[in-house]
Amino acid sequence: MVFFYKYKKNRAGFPVEEVVDLTAILHTKNKDVRSANSIHVSGHLVAQREQVMISLKVTGVIILPCARTLVDVPYPLDLTLNEMMVKDLTEFTGSDDVYEMTDNQVDLMPIIEECVLVDIPMQVYATDAKKASKAGKGWVVIGQEEYYNQEQQSEDAEAPKGDPRLAALADYFKKDE
């Protein structure tokens, strides 16, 4: 979504009402994003002197993998964006919420992309993740206590028995004490 900035003719602002597909854009930055189509962007842009105030509402659903089962999990988006674009970014040093216009164009896609990427959680879980399979071909899920018991048994089984000819010396230091 690109808008051309013309201050004198558009003082009332530009309405924004679009449905965009962010799948390809988001997947290049975050491989977990499986689908992000039908993202609804609405709001308005208001031109003021050498800057454009951007107020947007981004809603939709992103499909992400479950952290336990890798099944598709719908993650709802509901973002409110209030950003500013200026012609000359040097006047606004130190501010992360200011973007620069290029060739008198207001490109909203980088702003939307950045805000959506920041909103994506590290992990999502399916509602039926507790019912996940506990075993498969060549693998089984066990608890921590059972794991430690198996480790202890394998360490005991692998402990060196020693040379049977030196077995009499095993008790040598115990007799001296």
Backbone bond lengths (Angstrom), bond angles and torsions (degrees), N, CA, C in turn:
res aa  C-N    CA-C-N  psi(-1)  N-CA   C-N-CA  omega(-1)  CA-C   N-CA-C  phi
1 M - - - 1.435 - - 1.517 108.64 -
2 V 1.281 116.37 111.13 1.453 121.91 -179.36 1.528 108.21 -122.41
3 F 1.320 115.35 132.14 1.458 121.52 177.70 1.521 108.48 -119.81
4 F 1.303 116.55 144.52 1.458 121.22 177.01 1.509 108.99 -91.41
5 Y 1.314 115.73 134.27 1.457 122.76 -176.48 1.532 108.88 -87.48
6 K 1.329 115.89 118.15 1.464 121.66 173.07 1.515 106.53 -137.88
7 Y 1.310 115.67 101.31 1.457 121.84 -172.14 1.528 112.77 -63.10
8 K 1.301 118.61 -48.15 1.462 120.96 -171.52 1.517 113.05 -68.52
9 K 1.307 117.89 -35.27 1.461 120.15 -174.78 1.522 113.57 -87.67
10 N 1.320 118.54 -18.51 1.458 120.33 -172.02 1.520 112.66 -127.47
11 R 1.302 117.64 51.71 1.465 120.20 -179.75 1.522 112.30 -68.60
12 A 1.308 118.19 -26.76 1.460 121.00 -178.88 1.525 111.41 -73.06
13 G 1.303 117.75 -23.61 1.458 120.96 178.03 1.516 111.99 110.10
14 F 1.305 113.25 172.72 1.456 121.31 179.18 1.522 108.70 -114.04
15 P 1.318 117.83 127.82 1.467 117.63 172.83 1.531 109.74 -79.11
16 V 1.316 116.17 146.58 1.457 122.08 178.08 1.517 107.62 -122.51
17 E 1.308 116.81 126.23 1.463 123.07 178.38 1.519 106.87 -151.55
18 E 1.332 116.76 94.95 1.471 121.71 -174.54 1.520 110.12 -138.40
19 V 1.326 114.80 154.20 1.457 122.26 169.23 1.524 105.55 -117.35
20 V 1.327 116.83 122.53 1.464 120.98 -174.48 1.526 110.22 -122.53
21 D 1.333 114.87 156.94 1.453 122.57 175.13 1.528 107.23 -108.59
22 L 1.327 117.03 111.16 1.458 122.38 -177.64 1.527 112.80 -100.92
23 T 1.321 118.20 8.88 1.464 120.92 -174.33 1.520 112.35 -56.67
24 A 1.317 117.60 -54.15 1.470 120.94 -176.14 1.525 111.52 -64.39
25 I 1.319 116.90 -42.16 1.464 121.25 -178.30 1.530 110.82 -64.50
26 L 1.331 117.17 -47.12 1.460 120.98 -177.15 1.528 111.88 -72.13
27 H 1.329 117.02 -35.03 1.464 120.16 -177.74 1.533 111.75 -66.78
28 T 1.320 117.87 -29.12 1.469 119.45 177.78 1.530 111.12 -68.69
29 K 1.325 118.25 -29.33 1.468 122.22 -178.65 1.528 112.91 -95.61
30 N 1.334 117.30 -27.64 1.458 122.48 -178.23 1.526 107.50 -140.78
31 K 1.332 116.46 105.14 1.472 121.81 -175.09 1.525 112.94 -66.12
32 D 1.318 118.28 -14.68 1.464 120.48 178.77 1.525 113.16 -74.71
33 V 1.306 118.16 -20.24 1.466 120.93 -179.01 1.525 108.27 -71.47
34 R 1.319 115.66 114.46 1.467 120.26 -179.83 1.517 111.98 -92.23
35 S 1.319 116.38 -33.37 1.455 119.84 179.86 1.524 109.51 -157.50
36 A 1.326 114.92 140.18 1.474 120.43 176.29 1.524 107.97 -149.39
37 N 1.309 115.31 51.79 1.461 117.97 178.75 1.530 109.18 -95.77
38 S 1.286 116.14 163.74 1.466 123.92 -178.76 1.525 112.90 60.33
39 I 1.328 115.83 44.81 1.460 120.72 174.47 1.527 107.08 -87.57
40 H 1.302 116.59 122.69 1.466 122.48 -175.84 1.528 109.67 -92.83
41 V 1.331 115.98 124.64 1.465 122.19 179.30 1.525 107.40 -117.96
42 S 1.328 116.32 122.76 1.460 120.50 178.17 1.520 109.06 -137.48
43 G 1.309 115.71 155.38 1.462 120.57 179.16 1.504 111.08 151.77
44 H 1.325 115.47 -150.79 1.463 118.89 -179.84 1.533 110.35 -155.88
45 L 1.315 114.16 158.48 1.465 122.91 175.93 1.519 107.17 -117.13
46 V 1.316 116.46 136.25 1.457 121.37 179.60 1.526 108.28 -125.02
47 A 1.341 116.20 122.64 1.463 121.71 179.33 1.525 109.64 -86.67
48 Q 1.323 116.67 129.13 1.463 123.13 177.40 1.516 108.08 -136.32
49 R 1.295 117.40 112.09 1.463 124.26 -178.73 1.525 110.68 52.23
50 E 1.311 117.17 -114.65 1.462 121.56 -177.06 1.527 112.08 -101.73
51 Q 1.312 117.24 23.95 1.458 120.14 -178.10 1.527 110.80 -142.93
52 V 1.315 115.26 161.81 1.458 122.24 178.35 1.520 107.46 -126.93
53 M 1.323 115.83 124.07 1.462 121.67 176.72 1.526 107.88 -88.97
54 I 1.324 116.57 129.59 1.456 122.65 -175.80 1.523 108.51 -114.38
55 S 1.319 116.87 122.79 1.462 122.77 175.22 1.527 107.13 -125.71
56 L 1.319 116.26 114.10 1.459 120.85 -175.70 1.519 111.09 -132.27
57 K 1.303 115.03 153.12 1.466 123.94 172.07 1.525 105.95 -120.82
58 V 1.337 116.94 121.11 1.459 122.45 -178.93 1.522 107.84 -113.53
59 T 1.338 116.22 118.91 1.462 121.41 179.52 1.518 109.32 -131.31
60 G 1.297 115.38 155.06 1.457 121.07 178.86 1.513 110.40 155.86
61 V 1.333 114.73 -165.50 1.456 121.23 -178.06 1.523 108.71 -132.54
62 I 1.330 115.44 132.47 1.462 122.11 175.26 1.526 106.83 -110.44
63 I 1.321 116.72 137.89 1.461 121.45 177.65 1.529 108.68 -97.30
64 L 1.341 115.42 121.59 1.458 123.17 -179.43 1.529 109.24 -124.76
65 P 1.335 119.28 158.83 1.460 120.44 178.28 1.525 111.83 -82.51
66 C 1.331 115.50 144.24 1.464 121.02 175.00 1.525 108.55 -67.18
67 A 1.316 117.47 138.31 1.464 122.05 -177.99 1.523 112.29 -68.89
68 R 1.324 118.10 -22.11 1.464 120.86 -179.30 1.523 112.80 -99.30
69 T 1.325 116.86 -42.23 1.467 119.89 -170.53 1.520 113.90 -113.75
70 L 1.325 118.58 -10.99 1.458 125.26 -177.85 1.527 114.46 65.28
71 V 1.326 118.31 14.13 1.463 120.52 173.99 1.528 108.78 -77.21
72 D 1.318 116.62 159.73 1.462 121.41 179.78 1.525 110.94 -67.74
73 V 1.325 115.17 132.28 1.461 121.69 178.32 1.524 108.09 -124.70
74 P 1.327 118.42 121.83 1.469 119.58 176.14 1.526 110.17 -75.11
75 Y 1.322 115.73 128.54 1.460 121.81 178.11 1.526 107.79 -115.44
76 P 1.339 118.36 116.19 1.469 120.38 -177.01 1.530 112.17 -75.97
77 L 1.313 114.52 138.81 1.466 121.84 175.35 1.522 108.43 -105.68
78 D 1.305 116.30 136.87 1.462 121.84 173.44 1.528 106.48 -153.13
79 L 1.322 115.70 85.66 1.462 121.86 -174.58 1.522 110.82 -112.01
80 T 1.309 115.63 144.61 1.457 122.18 171.67 1.522 106.91 -117.35
81 L 1.327 116.32 121.87 1.460 121.87 -176.97 1.517 110.07 -113.08
82 N 1.300 116.37 132.09 1.458 123.52 172.97 1.521 106.74 -130.58
83 E 1.297 116.15 102.02 1.458 122.08 -174.98 1.524 109.58 -127.97
84 M 1.335 115.56 171.94 1.449 120.79 179.95 1.525 109.08 -136.62
85 M 1.343 116.24 138.59 1.461 122.11 174.45 1.520 107.72 -118.19
86 V 1.328 115.26 138.79 1.457 120.87 -179.23 1.515 109.72 -128.22
87 K 1.320 115.43 160.59 1.466 119.83 177.51 1.519 111.35 -76.13
88 D 1.342 116.77 -36.87 1.459 121.15 -177.86 1.521 109.20 -123.33
89 L 1.310 116.49 110.10 1.462 121.88 -175.31 1.527 112.90 -75.99
90 T 1.325 118.45 -15.41 1.466 120.87 -176.98 1.529 112.47 -65.92
91 E 1.310 117.57 -23.67 1.468 120.87 178.60 1.526 112.19 -73.12
92 F 1.338 117.48 -19.09 1.466 121.49 -174.15 1.524 111.30 -117.72
93 T 1.309 118.10 50.34 1.460 120.85 -179.94 1.526 109.93 -69.81
94 G 1.317 115.63 142.03 1.457 120.90 177.62 1.505 114.75 88.42
95 S 1.312 119.20 -0.55 1.452 121.32 -179.85 1.526 109.54 -110.14
96 D 1.317 116.45 126.41 1.462 121.37 -179.42 1.527 112.14 -86.21
97 D 1.310 117.95 -14.86 1.457 121.39 -175.71 1.520 113.05 -91.39
98 V 1.305 117.28 14.26 1.464 121.45 -178.87 1.523 108.50 -117.79
99 Y 1.334 115.48 131.79 1.457 121.70 179.29 1.519 108.74 -117.14
100 E 1.320 115.92 158.32 1.456 120.34 -177.02 1.525 110.81 -104.68
101 M 1.328 115.50 137.05 1.460 121.66 174.38 1.521 108.94 -79.12
102 T 1.315 116.61 144.39 1.454 120.62 174.52 1.521 108.03 -121.51
103 D 1.313 115.82 128.43 1.470 122.46 179.56 1.524 112.46 54.30
104 N 1.336 116.30 41.97 1.460 122.16 179.59 1.526 112.76 56.54
105 Q 1.330 117.02 33.85 1.459 122.08 178.42 1.520 109.79 -119.59
106 V 1.305 114.97 138.73 1.450 122.18 176.12 1.522 106.35 -106.14
107 D 1.330 117.09 104.92 1.460 122.15 179.95 1.525 108.03 -99.00
108 L 1.331 116.94 113.39 1.459 121.70 -176.07 1.527 113.71 -84.14
109 M 1.323 117.82 -19.80 1.466 120.30 -174.40 1.534 113.43 -60.51
110 P 1.340 121.11 -44.44 1.473 118.42 177.70 1.532 113.24 -61.87
111 I 1.310 116.83 -34.44 1.464 121.09 179.11 1.524 110.08 -68.12
112 I 1.329 116.27 -47.03 1.468 120.89 179.60 1.524 110.07 -63.54
113 E 1.324 116.19 -44.55 1.471 121.38 179.83 1.523 110.98 -58.21
114 E 1.316 117.54 -47.91 1.460 121.61 -178.60 1.524 111.67 -61.86
115 C 1.322 117.01 -45.39 1.462 120.60 -177.69 1.531 111.82 -68.05
116 V 1.329 117.68 -36.84 1.459 120.53 178.17 1.523 110.30 -69.59
117 L 1.331 118.10 -41.95 1.460 121.00 178.54 1.526 111.74 -60.76
118 V 1.310 116.84 -38.82 1.458 120.69 179.55 1.529 110.69 -67.73
119 D 1.327 117.19 -30.29 1.461 121.82 -177.18 1.532 113.31 -80.67
120 I 1.314 119.11 -16.45 1.463 121.51 -177.48 1.527 109.04 -69.87
121 P 1.339 117.53 127.06 1.466 119.75 -178.81 1.524 112.03 -75.29
122 M 1.327 116.09 160.96 1.466 121.23 178.59 1.519 111.25 -67.19
123 Q 1.336 117.46 -39.59 1.459 122.21 -179.08 1.519 109.43 -139.68
124 V 1.319 115.39 143.25 1.462 121.70 170.35 1.521 106.99 -128.13
125 Y 1.319 116.24 154.29 1.455 121.37 -178.41 1.515 109.96 -126.59
126 A 1.317 115.66 137.77 1.456 120.79 175.68 1.523 108.48 -71.56
127 T 1.323 116.55 153.91 1.466 119.95 -178.76 1.524 111.35 -66.19
128 D 1.323 118.17 -27.80 1.455 121.16 179.34 1.529 111.91 -103.81
129 A 1.338 117.84 27.91 1.464 121.82 -178.60 1.528 111.58 -66.62
130 K 1.329 118.49 -26.26 1.468 121.36 178.77 1.530 110.74 -68.54
131 K 1.339 117.20 -24.29 1.456 121.37 -179.51 1.523 111.90 -87.70
132 A 1.312 117.33 14.42 1.457 121.49 -177.05 1.527 110.55 -63.03
133 S 1.293 115.67 153.56 1.453 122.67 -179.25 1.528 110.12 -60.80
134 K 1.326 116.73 136.29 1.468 122.12 -179.47 1.524 111.92 -96.53
135 A 1.330 117.53 -8.42 1.465 120.31 -179.78 1.518 109.19 -153.47
136 G 1.301 114.60 157.38 1.452 121.26 178.17 1.507 109.46 -153.29
137 K 1.295 115.98 -166.07 1.462 120.75 -178.79 1.536 109.17 -73.50
138 G 1.323 116.26 106.36 1.457 121.22 177.69 1.518 115.15 86.70
139 W 1.337 119.26 6.24 1.452 120.63 179.55 1.525 110.49 -147.50
140 V 1.319 115.78 156.60 1.452 122.83 176.99 1.526 108.28 -150.47
141 V 1.318 116.87 144.03 1.463 122.29 177.29 1.519 107.90 -92.03
142 I 1.333 116.58 126.20 1.463 121.41 178.45 1.519 109.30 -126.19
143 G 1.312 115.05 161.81 1.457 120.68 178.77 1.517 111.39 -79.09
144 Q 1.317 116.10 167.79 1.454 121.80 -177.27 1.529 111.65 -65.09
145 E 1.325 118.08 -41.06 1.457 121.53 -179.36 1.528 111.27 -64.99
146 E 1.331 116.32 -42.85 1.464 120.03 177.62 1.530 110.92 -64.17
147 Y 1.323 116.42 -36.79 1.466 120.43 178.12 1.533 110.57 -62.42
148 Y 1.339 117.47 -45.95 1.462 120.61 -179.97 1.533 111.34 -64.77
149 N 1.325 117.33 -36.90 1.468 120.28 176.86 1.520 111.09 -63.12
150 Q 1.326 116.69 -42.94 1.465 120.49 178.63 1.527 110.72 -65.48
151 E 1.306 117.42 -39.71 1.469 120.90 177.94 1.525 111.13 -63.14
152 Q 1.333 116.52 -42.61 1.464 120.86 -179.54 1.522 110.47 -64.74
153 Q 1.325 117.43 -41.77 1.468 121.04 178.85 1.520 111.11 -64.49
154 S 1.321 117.17 -39.45 1.464 119.30 -179.40 1.531 110.72 -71.09
155 E 1.329 118.57 -33.64 1.465 121.14 176.70 1.523 110.53 -67.89
156 D 1.328 117.09 -40.22 1.465 120.69 178.65 1.518 110.95 -65.70
157 A 1.314 116.42 -38.72 1.461 120.74 -179.32 1.526 111.11 -69.64
158 E 1.316 117.15 -31.59 1.450 121.11 -177.58 1.526 113.31 -91.35
159 A 1.327 118.67 -2.74 1.461 121.19 -178.79 1.529 109.57 -64.30
160 P 1.314 117.07 135.13 1.467 119.32 -178.15 1.533 110.66 -67.44
161 K 1.296 115.70 133.80 1.459 121.41 -179.00 1.522 111.08 -81.35
162 G 1.293 117.68 -26.78 1.467 121.02 -179.36 1.526 110.69 93.59
163 D 1.290 113.43 170.32 1.470 120.90 -179.69 1.528 108.37 -78.00
164 P 1.346 118.39 124.67 1.471 120.19 -177.81 1.536 112.52 -62.60
165 R 1.316 118.55 -22.37 1.463 120.87 179.42 1.527 111.38 -71.35
166 L 1.355 116.75 -21.83 1.463 120.57 -178.88 1.526 112.11 -102.22
167 A 1.319 118.21 11.40 1.464 122.36 -177.62 1.515 111.69 -61.12
168 A 1.311 118.71 -32.61 1.461 122.16 -179.37 1.525 111.26 -66.35
169 L 1.335 117.80 -26.55 1.461 120.96 -179.91 1.536 113.12 -80.83
170 A 1.300 118.19 -10.42 1.459 121.72 -178.07 1.516 111.68 -63.34
171 D 1.296 117.99 -32.74 1.465 122.27 -179.10 1.527 112.11 -97.01
172 Y 1.296 120.70 8.47 1.459 124.14 -175.46 1.523 112.35 -60.52
173 F 1.364 117.45 -48.45 1.471 119.72 -177.56 1.512 111.94 -73.97
174 K 1.277 118.76 -23.98 1.463 120.57 179.49 1.537 110.60 -70.25
175 K 1.318 118.32 -30.57 1.477 122.27 -179.20 1.516 111.07 -73.25
176 D 1.357 118.25 -32.72 1.465 121.21 -177.35 1.524 112.42 -71.03
177 E 1.264 117.55 -28.65 1.468 120.63 -175.02 1.436 111.14 -82.09
